[in-house]
Amino acid sequence: MRIAFYSAQPYDKSSFEEMNKEKAYRFLFFDIDLNEQTVKLAEGCDAVCIFVNDHANAKVLERLAGLNIKIVVLRCAGFNQVDLEAAQRFEISVYRVPAYSPEAVAEHAVAMILTLNRKTHKAYNRVREGNFSLNRLTGFNLHGKKVGVVGLGKIGLAFCKIMHGFGCELLGYDPVESTHPDYIINVNFEELLSKSDIISLHCPLVPSTKHMIKEESLALMKNGVMLINTSRGALIHTTDIINSLKTGKVGHLGIDVYEQEEKLFFRDFSEHIIDDDDILRLMSFPNVLITSHQGFFTTEALAEIASITLKNLRDAKNGLKTNNSLT
């Protein structure tokens, strides 16, 4: 099979070639995203492989169908970038990687909490400059704090397990009923917002969750709340979160995702002017920590993503519908 591999990074090439030892697939790696202009690069291929910031909208899928491409595999869990109705209409099979390493993302969320709280990033820079002062580095004990977890899927539950180990009280909200440990207390969304000292988002981006964190929901939160988002950027209304940071309603913000990240993330802008006033404003706050969608980025997760994606390609070629199938 010939696979058009969009948004390819060096680590993608390494992990997929490692899993493709038998050379059952020929990957054509493109470092640009899939969109209406680049879809023509997939001509002559049997499938396309895409990531979080690629665009598989109706027009792109129609053009893929015109190229006789009937398989789209995502090397991620989220699928908001794919028009599934259009995929069904054009008889295109779509597969995803629903759980490559829940612990990887959960651990990154915890790392953001610890960094924001104990200010280790600032202490590191101070000591390198010969400044051993502890002034303005005060944090708080995690033990005994109420931690609200929005989304109790595999990542959310992995996050809860870690925070339970710190001695936190876990408040969980998920509209989909699921089995979870007794130490997670089920609450509604409003109660979670009003009672939590720390809130961590672990849910997909769908119409019902877009901008779930906005002016109205922020108003329900405790003053000085810590908010963490390692899911999808558009869960948070950017303008509203900036206003809440300015007033002090949000005391700490950690984001591994950003609403307009497709224009920035996975690229090097160190020698360029960043033309995004919102991200520049967020970067200016001393109590904001931004990482560029690296929650998934562990050796184990990369290997699992490659392995499952290759299996999805085999299943799609053989017409097998599995739990990873979206259409």
C-alpha positions as CSV (number, residue, x, y, z in Angstrom):
1,M,0.0,0.0,0.0
2,R,1.1,3.6,-0.8
3,I,0.3,5.9,2.1
4,A,0.2,9.7,1.8
5,F,1.5,10.7,5.2
6,Y,0.6,14.4,6.1
7,S,2.0,16.6,8.8
8,A,5.0,14.3,9.1
9,Q,7.7,15.1,11.7
10,P,11.1,13.4,12.0
11,Y,9.9,11.4,15.0
12,D,6.9,10.2,12.9
13,K,9.2,8.9,10.2
14,S,11.4,7.1,12.7
15,S,8.5,5.4,14.6
16,F,6.6,4.3,11.5
17,E,9.6,3.0,9.6
18,E,10.6,1.1,12.7
19,M,7.2,-0.6,12.8
20,N,7.3,-1.1,9.0
21,K,10.2,-3.5,9.0
22,E,8.6,-5.9,6.6
23,K,8.1,-3.0,4.1
24,A,4.4,-3.8,3.7
25,Y,3.7,-0.1,3.3
26,R,5.3,2.6,1.3
27,F,5.0,6.0,3.1
28,L,5.2,9.2,1.2
29,F,6.0,11.7,4.0
30,F,4.8,15.3,3.6
31,D,5.7,17.9,6.2
32,I,2.6,20.0,5.3
33,D,-0.9,19.5,6.4
34,L,-3.8,18.0,4.4
35,N,-6.1,20.6,3.0
36,E,-7.9,21.5,-0.2
37,Q,-4.6,22.6,-1.8
38,T,-2.4,19.7,-0.8
39,V,-4.8,16.9,-1.3
40,K,-3.5,16.4,-4.8
41,L,-0.2,15.1,-3.4
42,A,-2.1,11.9,-2.5
43,E,-2.6,11.0,-6.1
44,G,-1.6,7.4,-6.8
45,C,-1.9,6.4,-3.1
46,D,-4.2,3.9,-1.5
47,A,-4.7,5.8,1.8
48,V,-3.9,8.9,3.7
49,C,-2.6,9.2,7.2
50,I,-3.3,12.5,9.1
51,F,-2.9,14.1,12.5
52,V,-4.7,16.7,14.7
53,N,-4.3,19.8,12.5
54,D,-5.0,18.3,9.1
55,H,-8.3,19.1,7.4
56,A,-10.5,16.3,6.2
57,N,-13.6,18.4,5.4
58,A,-16.2,17.5,2.8
59,K,-14.3,19.1,-0.1
60,V,-11.1,17.3,0.8
61,L,-12.9,14.0,1.2
62,E,-14.6,14.5,-2.1
63,R,-11.3,15.0,-3.8
64,L,-9.8,12.0,-2.1
65,A,-12.7,9.9,-3.4
66,G,-12.0,11.3,-6.8
67,L,-8.5,10.0,-6.5
68,N,-10.0,6.6,-5.7
69,I,-8.7,6.8,-2.1
70,K,-11.1,5.1,0.3
71,I,-9.1,4.9,3.5
72,V,-8.2,7.7,6.0
73,V,-6.3,6.7,9.1
74,L,-5.8,9.2,12.0
75,R,-2.7,8.8,14.2
76,C,-4.6,10.4,17.1
77,A,-7.7,9.9,19.3
78,G,-9.6,13.1,18.4
79,F,-11.5,13.2,15.1
80,N,-13.1,16.7,15.1
81,Q,-11.0,17.4,12.0
82,V,-12.9,14.9,9.9
83,D,-16.3,15.3,8.4
84,L,-17.7,11.9,9.2
85,E,-21.0,12.4,7.4
86,A,-19.1,13.3,4.2
87,A,-16.8,10.3,4.7
88,Q,-19.8,8.0,4.8
89,R,-21.3,9.7,1.8
90,F,-18.1,9.1,-0.3
91,E,-17.7,5.6,1.2
92,I,-14.4,6.4,2.8
93,S,-13.4,4.3,5.8
94,V,-12.0,6.3,8.7
95,Y,-10.0,4.8,11.6
96,R,-8.4,6.4,14.6
97,V,-6.1,5.5,17.5
98,P,-8.5,5.8,20.5
99,A,-6.0,4.9,23.2
100,Y,-2.3,4.9,22.5
101,S,-1.0,5.8,26.0
102,P,-3.5,7.4,28.4
103,E,-0.8,7.7,31.0
104,A,1.4,9.9,28.7
105,V,-1.3,12.6,28.5
106,A,-2.3,12.2,32.1
107,E,1.2,12.5,33.3
108,H,1.8,15.6,31.2
109,A,-1.3,17.2,32.8
110,V,0.1,16.4,36.2
111,A,3.5,17.9,35.2
112,M,1.8,21.1,34.2
113,I,0.1,21.3,37.6
114,L,3.3,20.7,39.5
115,T,5.2,23.2,37.4
116,L,2.6,26.0,37.8
117,N,2.2,25.3,41.5
118,R,5.8,25.0,42.6
119,K,7.2,27.3,39.8
120,T,10.0,24.9,39.0
121,H,10.5,26.5,35.6
122,K,11.1,29.8,37.2
123,A,13.4,28.3,39.9
124,Y,15.4,26.6,37.2
125,N,16.0,29.9,35.3
126,R,16.9,31.7,38.5
127,V,19.5,29.2,39.7
128,R,21.2,29.3,36.3
129,E,21.6,33.0,36.7
130,G,23.0,32.6,40.2
131,N,19.8,33.7,42.0
132,F,19.0,31.3,44.9
133,S,16.2,33.5,46.4
134,L,12.9,31.8,47.2
135,N,10.9,35.0,47.0
136,R,7.7,34.7,44.9
137,L,8.1,30.9,44.5
138,T,5.5,29.9,47.1
139,G,3.2,27.1,46.1
140,F,0.5,25.1,47.8
141,N,0.1,21.5,49.0
142,L,-1.8,19.3,46.5
143,H,-2.8,17.0,49.4
144,G,-6.4,17.6,50.3
145,K,-7.3,19.8,47.3
146,K,-10.4,19.2,45.3
147,V,-9.6,18.3,41.7
148,G,-12.3,18.5,39.1
149,V,-11.9,16.1,36.1
150,V,-14.1,16.8,33.1
151,G,-14.2,13.6,31.1
152,L,-13.8,10.1,32.6
153,G,-12.4,8.2,29.7
154,K,-9.1,6.4,29.7
155,I,-7.0,9.5,30.0
156,G,-9.3,11.1,32.6
157,L,-9.2,8.0,34.7
158,A,-5.4,7.7,34.5
159,F,-5.2,11.3,35.6
160,C,-7.5,10.6,38.5
161,K,-5.4,7.7,39.7
162,I,-2.3,9.9,39.8
163,M,-4.0,12.7,41.7
164,H,-5.6,10.3,44.1
165,G,-2.0,9.2,45.0
166,F,-1.3,12.9,46.0
167,G,-4.2,12.7,48.4
168,C,-6.6,14.9,46.4
169,E,-10.4,14.7,46.5
170,L,-11.5,13.8,43.0
171,L,-14.7,15.3,41.5
172,G,-15.7,13.8,38.2
173,Y,-18.1,14.8,35.4
174,D,-18.9,12.9,32.2
175,P,-22.3,12.9,30.4
176,V,-21.5,9.3,29.4
177,E,-22.0,6.9,32.3
178,S,-18.9,4.7,33.0
179,T,-17.5,2.5,35.7
180,H,-14.8,4.1,37.8
181,P,-13.1,3.8,41.2
182,D,-15.1,4.7,44.3
183,Y,-12.7,7.6,45.1
184,I,-14.1,9.6,42.2
185,I,-17.2,11.5,43.3
186,N,-19.7,12.0,40.5
187,V,-21.0,15.6,40.3
188,N,-22.7,17.7,37.7
189,F,-20.7,20.2,35.6
190,E,-21.8,23.3,37.6
191,E,-20.9,21.6,40.9
192,L,-17.5,20.6,39.6
193,L,-16.8,24.2,38.5
194,S,-17.9,25.7,41.8
195,K,-16.1,23.3,44.2
196,S,-12.8,22.5,42.5
197,D,-9.4,24.1,43.3
198,I,-8.0,22.5,40.2
199,I,-9.9,21.7,37.0
200,S,-8.5,19.4,34.3
201,L,-10.1,18.9,30.9
202,H,-10.0,15.4,29.4
203,C,-12.8,15.3,26.8
204,P,-13.2,15.4,23.0
205,L,-14.1,18.4,21.0
206,V,-17.6,18.0,19.8
207,P,-20.4,20.7,19.3
208,S,-21.6,20.3,22.9
209,T,-18.1,20.8,24.4
210,K,-16.8,23.6,22.1
211,H,-16.2,26.7,24.4
212,M,-17.4,24.8,27.5
213,I,-15.0,27.0,29.4
214,K,-16.3,30.6,28.7
215,E,-17.5,33.6,30.6
216,E,-20.5,31.9,32.2
217,S,-18.7,28.8,33.3
218,L,-15.7,30.8,34.5
219,A,-17.9,32.9,36.7
220,L,-18.9,29.7,38.6
221,M,-15.3,28.8,39.5
222,K,-13.5,29.6,42.7
223,N,-11.3,32.7,42.6
224,G,-7.8,31.7,41.8
225,V,-8.7,28.3,40.3
226,M,-6.1,26.4,38.4
227,L,-7.2,25.3,34.9
228,I,-5.4,22.6,32.8
229,N,-6.3,21.6,29.2
230,T,-4.5,18.8,27.5
231,S,-7.5,17.8,25.2
232,R,-8.4,20.3,22.5
233,G,-7.9,24.0,22.3
234,A,-11.4,25.0,21.4
235,L,-12.8,23.7,24.7
236,I,-11.7,27.1,26.0
237,H,-12.9,30.4,24.7
238,T,-9.6,32.3,24.4
239,T,-10.9,35.8,24.9
240,D,-12.8,34.9,28.0
241,I,-9.9,33.0,29.6
242,I,-7.6,36.0,28.9
243,N,-10.1,38.3,30.7
244,S,-10.3,35.9,33.6
245,L,-6.6,35.9,33.9
246,K,-6.5,39.7,34.0
247,T,-9.1,39.8,36.8
248,G,-7.5,37.0,38.8
249,K,-10.5,34.7,38.6
250,V,-8.1,32.1,37.0
251,G,-5.0,31.9,39.2
252,H,-3.1,29.4,37.0
253,L,-3.6,28.2,33.4
254,G,-1.8,25.3,31.8
255,I,-2.5,24.5,28.2
256,D,-1.0,21.9,25.9
257,V,-3.5,22.8,23.2
258,Y,-4.7,26.1,21.8
259,E,-7.7,27.1,19.7
260,Q,-5.6,28.4,16.8
261,E,-2.7,26.0,17.2
262,E,-2.7,24.7,13.7
263,K,-1.0,28.0,12.6
264,L,1.7,27.6,15.2
265,F,2.3,24.2,16.8
266,F,4.8,21.7,15.5
267,R,6.7,24.6,13.8
268,D,9.7,26.7,14.7
269,F,8.9,30.5,14.8
270,S,12.0,31.5,16.9
271,E,13.3,33.7,14.0
272,H,9.9,35.0,12.9
273,I,7.2,37.4,14.1
274,I,4.3,35.6,15.6
275,D,1.1,37.0,14.1
276,D,-1.3,35.9,16.8
277,D,-2.2,38.5,19.5
278,D,-4.0,36.0,21.7
279,I,-1.1,33.6,22.1
280,L,1.2,36.5,22.7
281,R,-1.1,37.8,25.4
282,L,-1.3,34.4,27.0
283,M,2.5,34.0,26.9
284,S,2.9,37.4,28.7
285,F,1.1,36.2,31.9
286,P,3.5,34.9,34.6
287,N,1.0,32.3,35.8
288,V,0.4,30.7,32.4
289,L,2.3,27.6,31.1
290,I,2.0,26.7,27.4
291,T,3.4,23.6,25.8
292,S,2.9,22.8,22.1
293,H,0.7,19.7,22.1
294,Q,3.3,17.4,23.5
295,G,1.2,15.5,26.0
296,F,1.3,12.4,23.7
297,F,5.0,12.7,23.1
298,T,6.6,9.7,24.8
299,T,8.6,6.8,23.3
300,E,5.9,4.4,24.4
301,A,3.1,6.4,22.9
302,L,4.8,7.0,19.5
303,A,5.4,3.2,19.2
304,E,1.8,2.4,20.1
305,I,0.5,5.0,17.6
306,A,2.5,3.6,14.8
307,S,1.6,0.0,15.7
308,I,-2.2,0.7,15.9
309,T,-2.2,2.8,12.8
310,L,-0.6,0.0,10.8
311,K,-3.1,-2.4,12.1
312,N,-5.9,0.0,11.2
313,L,-4.5,0.1,7.6
314,R,-4.6,-3.7,7.4
315,D,-8.1,-3.8,8.8
316,A,-9.3,-1.1,6.4
317,K,-7.7,-2.8,3.4
318,N,-9.4,-6.1,4.4
319,G,-12.8,-4.4,5.1
320,L,-12.8,-5.2,8.8
321,K,-14.8,-2.8,11.1
322,T,-13.3,-2.6,14.5
323,N,-13.6,-0.5,17.7
324,N,-11.2,1.9,16.0
325,S,-13.6,2.5,13.0
326,L,-15.4,5.8,12.8
327,T,-17.2,5.0,9.5
